[in-house]
Amino acid sequence: MQQSKVKALVKDYLMIAIGSAIYALGVSIFIVPSKIALGGVTGIAAILYQLTGFPVGTASLIINIPLIVIGFWKLGHQFIFKTFFSLATFTLYDMVLSQFTYPEFDKMLTALFGAVLIGVGMGLQYSYGGSTGGTDILNRLIQKKVPHVQLGNVVLLTDAVVIAASAIVFREMETILYGIIVAFIHSKLIDYVIYGTDMGKMILIITNHGNAVSKAIMDKLDRGCTVLEGKGAYSGDGRTVLLCAVTRNEFYRLKHIVKDADENAFMIVTDASEVSGYGFQSAEDKLK
């Protein structure tokens, strides 16, 4: 194996270990002691903990064994090795953290801080090829079938099922409501960590003055454009279509630049969950 590949692999496992530690802090210090419903296999393990006192990390590892076998078959050995490493490190962290008694915090603060730690921890694990196992393996399989759906949304869906099951065990509506808050926040943070917090805008500009508009964008905003040839369906007249990607902060300036160059320009604007390449920083680069 080349030295660069070894370094990359070491970095992956190091970041997964850090992500697992952050995830364990959220679960073991904030969520489980406060009896807040949690999604995924960790949520199932938390239910067992409340019923029997069985350690969350150990229960999570046991439940995950058959799911890991399925994941090995469907998702490949690299993902499963990293997932097993994530589970092992989480189990170790949970064993250590569960030995201590923590002060009681306001439940809303507990839910918020727990959700942030869980979201960042899971996001790091996902970004470097790992996962917390369990329903995360199911989430990966679902996203493989529908890759246009962001992973955080898939996580939110599967978490909702487990939280609904928690309602039967806890029989306390407040606990379930806090669990919904945690699931929503950490699912959004997962997307921010994976896809980048600086989500961009993709703009299609339909204009009769393509050269003037593209030159103004390049000169005043230092952004490139892709020129597409279009034709009006009704008139049959030729039109220039410019495809341009900018950050959110740049969009306000772009809009005025285009209007100054062609006040009749027609713009279609959509959110881009991630923009990478020349002039943009990818989600992976932001984690370095």
C-alpha positions as CSV (number, residue, x, y, z in Angstrom):
1,M,0.0,0.0,0.0
2,Q,1.3,3.4,-0.9
3,Q,2.4,5.7,1.9
4,S,-0.2,8.3,0.9
5,K,-2.9,5.7,1.2
6,V,-1.7,4.6,4.6
7,K,-1.7,8.2,5.8
8,A,-5.2,8.8,4.4
9,L,-6.4,5.6,6.1
10,V,-4.8,6.5,9.4
11,K,-6.5,10.0,9.2
12,D,-9.8,8.3,8.5
13,Y,-9.6,6.2,11.6
14,L,-8.4,9.0,13.7
15,M,-11.3,11.3,12.7
16,I,-13.7,8.4,13.2
17,A,-12.3,8.0,16.7
18,I,-12.7,11.7,17.4
19,G,-16.3,11.6,16.0
20,S,-17.1,8.6,18.2
21,A,-15.8,10.4,21.3
22,I,-18.0,13.5,20.6
23,Y,-21.0,11.2,19.9
24,A,-20.4,9.3,23.2
25,L,-20.2,12.6,25.1
26,G,-23.6,13.6,23.8
27,V,-25.2,10.2,24.4
28,S,-23.6,9.2,27.8
29,I,-23.5,12.6,29.5
30,F,-26.6,14.4,28.2
31,I,-29.2,12.2,26.5
32,V,-29.3,8.8,28.4
33,P,-29.1,10.2,32.0
34,S,-31.9,12.6,31.1
35,K,-34.1,9.8,29.7
36,I,-34.6,11.6,26.4
37,A,-35.7,9.3,23.6
38,L,-33.0,8.7,21.0
39,G,-33.3,7.3,17.5
40,G,-31.3,4.5,15.9
41,V,-29.9,1.4,17.5
42,T,-28.4,3.6,20.2
43,G,-32.0,4.6,21.0
44,I,-33.0,0.9,21.2
45,A,-30.0,0.4,23.5
46,A,-31.1,3.4,25.6
47,I,-34.5,1.8,26.0
48,L,-32.9,-1.4,27.2
49,Y,-30.7,0.6,29.6
50,Q,-33.8,2.2,31.1
51,L,-35.5,-1.2,31.5
52,T,-32.6,-3.3,32.6
53,G,-29.6,-1.1,33.4
54,F,-27.6,-2.9,30.6
55,P,-24.8,-0.6,29.3
56,V,-25.8,1.4,26.2
57,G,-22.5,0.8,24.4
58,T,-22.4,-3.0,25.0
59,A,-26.1,-3.4,24.0
60,S,-25.5,-1.3,20.9
61,L,-22.5,-3.5,19.9
62,I,-24.5,-6.8,20.4
63,I,-27.6,-5.5,18.4
64,N,-25.3,-4.4,15.6
65,I,-23.6,-7.7,14.9
66,P,-26.3,-9.1,12.5
67,L,-26.6,-5.7,10.8
68,I,-22.9,-5.5,10.3
69,V,-23.0,-8.9,8.5
70,I,-25.7,-7.5,6.1
71,G,-23.7,-4.3,5.6
72,F,-20.6,-6.3,4.8
73,W,-22.5,-8.0,2.0
74,K,-24.2,-4.8,0.6
75,L,-21.8,-2.0,1.4
76,G,-18.3,-3.5,1.2
77,H,-15.6,-4.3,3.8
78,Q,-14.1,-0.9,4.1
79,F,-17.3,0.7,5.4
80,I,-18.0,-2.2,7.8
81,F,-14.4,-2.2,9.2
82,K,-14.8,1.5,9.9
83,T,-18.3,1.0,11.3
84,F,-17.0,-1.8,13.6
85,F,-14.2,0.5,14.7
86,S,-16.8,3.3,15.5
87,L,-18.8,0.9,17.5
88,A,-15.8,-0.4,19.5
89,T,-14.5,3.1,20.3
90,F,-18.1,4.2,21.3
91,T,-18.4,1.2,23.6
92,L,-15.1,2.0,25.2
93,Y,-16.0,5.7,25.7
94,D,-19.4,4.8,27.0
95,M,-17.9,2.3,29.6
96,V,-15.7,5.1,30.9
97,L,-18.2,7.9,30.9
98,S,-21.0,5.8,32.5
99,Q,-18.8,5.3,35.6
100,F,-19.4,8.9,36.6
101,T,-22.4,10.8,38.0
102,Y,-23.2,14.0,36.2
103,P,-25.2,17.0,37.6
104,E,-28.8,17.5,36.3
105,F,-29.1,20.2,33.7
106,D,-32.2,22.0,32.4
107,K,-33.8,19.5,30.1
108,M,-34.0,21.8,27.1
109,L,-30.3,22.7,27.5
110,T,-29.5,18.9,27.8
111,A,-31.4,18.2,24.6
112,L,-29.7,21.0,22.7
113,F,-26.2,20.2,23.8
114,G,-26.7,16.5,23.4
115,A,-28.1,17.0,19.9
116,V,-25.2,19.2,18.8
117,L,-22.6,16.7,20.1
118,I,-24.4,13.8,18.5
119,G,-24.8,15.6,15.2
120,V,-21.2,16.7,15.0
121,G,-19.9,13.3,16.1
122,M,-22.0,11.4,13.5
123,G,-21.2,13.9,10.8
124,L,-17.5,13.3,11.3
125,Q,-17.9,9.5,11.3
126,Y,-20.0,9.6,8.1
127,S,-17.5,12.1,6.4
128,Y,-14.6,9.7,6.9
129,G,-16.5,6.5,5.9
130,G,-17.7,5.2,9.3
131,S,-21.0,5.2,11.0
132,T,-22.6,4.3,14.4
133,G,-23.8,1.1,12.9
134,G,-27.4,-0.2,13.3
135,T,-29.9,1.9,11.4
136,D,-27.0,3.9,10.0
137,I,-26.3,0.8,7.8
138,L,-29.9,0.9,6.8
139,N,-29.6,4.7,6.2
140,R,-26.7,4.1,3.8
141,L,-28.6,1.4,1.9
142,I,-31.5,3.8,1.5
143,Q,-29.4,6.7,0.4
144,K,-27.6,4.3,-2.1
145,K,-31.0,3.8,-3.7
146,V,-32.0,7.5,-3.5
147,P,-28.7,9.4,-3.6
148,H,-30.4,12.8,-4.2
149,V,-31.8,12.7,-0.7
150,Q,-29.4,14.1,1.9
151,L,-28.2,11.7,4.5
152,G,-29.5,13.8,7.4
153,N,-33.1,13.5,6.1
154,V,-32.8,9.7,5.9
155,V,-31.4,9.6,9.5
156,L,-34.4,11.7,10.6
157,L,-36.8,9.3,9.1
158,T,-35.4,6.2,10.7
159,D,-34.9,7.9,14.0
160,A,-38.6,8.9,14.0
161,V,-39.6,5.2,14.0
162,V,-37.4,4.4,17.0
163,I,-38.6,7.4,18.9
164,A,-42.2,6.4,18.3
165,A,-41.3,3.0,19.8
166,S,-39.7,4.8,22.8
167,A,-43.1,6.4,23.5
168,I,-44.4,3.0,24.5
169,V,-41.6,2.4,26.9
170,F,-41.2,5.9,28.5
171,R,-44.9,6.7,28.4
172,E,-44.0,10.3,29.0
173,M,-44.8,12.8,26.2
174,E,-42.2,15.4,27.3
175,T,-39.5,12.8,26.8
176,I,-40.7,12.0,23.3
177,L,-41.0,15.7,22.4
178,Y,-37.4,16.3,23.5
179,G,-36.4,13.3,21.5
180,I,-38.0,14.8,18.4
181,I,-36.0,18.0,19.0
182,V,-32.8,16.1,19.4
183,A,-33.4,14.0,16.2
184,F,-34.2,17.1,14.1
185,I,-31.2,19.1,15.3
186,H,-28.6,16.3,14.9
187,S,-30.0,15.3,11.5
188,K,-29.4,18.9,10.3
189,L,-25.9,19.1,11.8
190,I,-25.0,15.8,10.1
191,D,-25.8,17.4,6.7
192,Y,-23.8,20.6,7.6
193,V,-20.7,18.6,8.5
194,I,-21.0,16.3,5.5
195,Y,-22.1,18.7,2.8
196,G,-20.7,21.9,4.2
197,T,-22.1,24.8,6.1
198,D,-21.6,27.2,3.3
199,M,-24.3,25.9,1.0
200,G,-24.2,27.6,-2.3
201,K,-26.7,28.8,-5.0
202,M,-26.9,27.5,-8.6
203,I,-28.3,30.1,-11.0
204,L,-29.5,29.7,-14.6
205,I,-29.5,33.1,-16.3
206,I,-31.4,33.4,-19.6
207,T,-30.4,36.5,-21.5
208,N,-30.0,38.2,-24.9
209,H,-26.7,39.7,-23.8
210,G,-24.7,36.7,-22.8
211,N,-21.3,38.1,-23.4
212,A,-22.0,41.3,-21.4
213,V,-23.5,39.4,-18.5
214,S,-20.8,36.7,-18.3
215,K,-18.0,39.3,-18.5
216,A,-19.6,41.4,-15.7
217,I,-19.9,38.3,-13.5
218,M,-16.2,37.3,-14.1
219,D,-14.9,40.9,-13.7
220,K,-16.9,42.0,-10.7
221,L,-17.5,38.8,-8.9
222,D,-14.5,36.7,-10.0
223,R,-16.7,33.8,-10.8
224,G,-16.9,31.7,-14.0
225,C,-19.9,30.8,-16.0
226,T,-20.8,28.0,-18.3
227,V,-22.5,29.1,-21.6
228,L,-25.4,27.0,-22.8
229,E,-27.3,27.5,-26.0
230,G,-31.1,27.7,-25.6
231,K,-34.1,28.4,-27.8
232,G,-37.5,29.8,-26.9
233,A,-40.2,27.2,-27.3
234,Y,-42.8,29.8,-28.4
235,S,-40.7,32.3,-30.4
236,G,-38.1,29.9,-31.7
237,D,-35.5,32.6,-31.1
238,G,-32.0,31.7,-29.8
239,R,-31.1,32.5,-26.2
240,T,-27.9,32.4,-24.2
241,V,-28.3,30.5,-20.9
242,L,-25.5,31.0,-18.3
243,L,-25.0,28.4,-15.6
244,C,-23.3,29.9,-12.5
245,A,-22.5,28.7,-9.0
246,V,-21.9,31.2,-6.1
247,T,-21.9,31.2,-2.3
248,R,-24.9,32.5,-0.5
249,N,-23.0,35.7,0.4
250,E,-22.2,36.3,-3.2
251,F,-25.8,35.8,-4.5
252,Y,-27.0,39.3,-3.6
253,R,-24.1,40.9,-5.5
254,L,-24.7,38.6,-8.5
255,K,-28.3,39.5,-8.8
256,H,-27.4,43.2,-9.1
257,I,-24.6,42.6,-11.5
258,V,-26.9,40.6,-13.8
259,K,-29.6,43.3,-13.7
260,D,-27.1,46.1,-14.4
261,A,-25.8,44.2,-17.5
262,D,-29.3,43.1,-18.7
263,E,-32.4,44.4,-16.9
264,N,-34.6,41.9,-18.8
265,A,-32.5,38.8,-17.9
266,F,-34.5,35.9,-16.5
267,M,-32.9,34.1,-13.5
268,I,-33.7,30.7,-12.0
269,V,-32.2,30.2,-8.6
270,T,-31.9,27.0,-6.6
271,D,-30.0,25.9,-3.5
272,A,-26.9,23.7,-4.0
273,S,-26.2,21.4,-1.0
274,E,-22.5,21.5,-1.8
275,V,-20.4,23.2,-4.4
276,S,-16.8,21.9,-4.9
277,G,-14.1,22.5,-7.4
278,Y,-12.0,25.5,-8.4
279,G,-12.9,28.5,-6.3
280,F,-14.9,26.5,-3.8
281,Q,-14.0,24.5,-0.7
282,S,-15.4,21.0,-0.4
283,A,-17.0,19.6,2.7
284,E,-13.9,17.3,3.1
285,D,-11.5,20.2,2.9
286,K,-13.4,22.1,5.5
287,L,-12.8,19.3,8.0
288,K,-9.0,19.3,7.5
